């Protein structure tokens, strides 16, 4: 074999290995993206979270209305606006950095393995426990519902038996009083 043939063979093997690694990385990123999207949609779809956000929004609106009624509101508002603008700018910078970190994390195989491990060893067992608890609660509720009519039936039967005994018993004669 010539050196050129060996180098070409080595380059072909390296390219094939690179293609495999690239495909695996794309697959991991796609899986992680799906998991993150699922997590975010779960948070957004959670009725409790939505209810709390609505309550907080209403509270903020009420507080804003009360603050606007205070004397000197305009002066306070103008003084606070600069700080609010600073916080909004800072928030946008932090969000940008967080998105960059998330993008880097999606590309990292170690983080993908960590997410998979957490999913396997923490999330799935917790889901199983929650499902078992829900099933146990459902069984207990159905057992209680089945037992409740039985108790009512037993009470009704006892009441009927008492009434029938009273009806069957002979009436007692009371002696006449002598005057």
PEUR-V187009 format. One record per backbone hydrogen bond with DSSP energy under -1.0 kcal/mol. CO is the residue of the C=O (numbers start at 0). NH is the residue of the N-H. Records with the same first field share a line. If there is no record, write none. Layout:
CO = NH  NH
This chain:
1 = 5
2 = 6
3 = 7
4 = 8
5 = 9
6 = 10
7 = 11
8 = 12
9 = 13
10 = 14
11 = 15
12 = 16
13 = 17
14 = 18
15 = 19
16 = 20
17 = 21
18 = 22
19 = 23
20 = 24
21 = 25
22 = 26
23 = 27
24 = 28
25 = 29
26 = 30
27 = 31
28 = 32
29 = 33
30 = 34
31 = 35
32 = 36
33 = 37
34 = 38
35 = 39
36 = 40
37 = 41
38 = 42
39 = 43
40 = 44
45 = 49
46 = 50
47 = 51
48 = 52
49 = 53
50 = 54
51 = 55
52 = 56
53 = 57
54 = 58
55 = 59
56 = 60
57 = 61
58 = 62
59 = 63
60 = 64
61 = 65
62 = 66
63 = 67
66 = 69
69 = 72
71 = 75
72 = 76
73 = 77
74 = 78
75 = 79
76 = 80
79 = 83
80 = 84
81 = 85
82 = 86
83 = 87
84 = 88
85 = 89
86 = 90
87 = 91
88 = 92
89 = 93
90 = 94
91 = 95
92 = 96
93 = 97
94 = 98
95 = 99
96 = 100
97 = 101
98 = 102
99 = 103
100 = 104
101 = 105
107 = 111
108 = 112
109 = 113
110 = 114
111 = 115
112 = 116
113 = 117
114 = 118
115 = 119
116 = 120
117 = 121  122
118 = 123
121 = 125
122 = 126
123 = 127
124 = 128
125 = 129
126 = 130
127 = 131
128 = 132
129 = 133
130 = 134
131 = 135
132 = 136
133 = 137
134 = 138
135 = 139
136 = 140
137 = 141
138 = 142
139 = 143
140 = 144
141 = 145
142 = 146
143 = 147
144 = 148
146 = 150
147 = 151
148 = 152
149 = 153
150 = 154
151 = 155
152 = 156
153 = 157
154 = 158
155 = 159
156 = 160
157 = 161
158 = 162
159 = 163
160 = 164
161 = 165
162 = 166
163 = 167
164 = 168
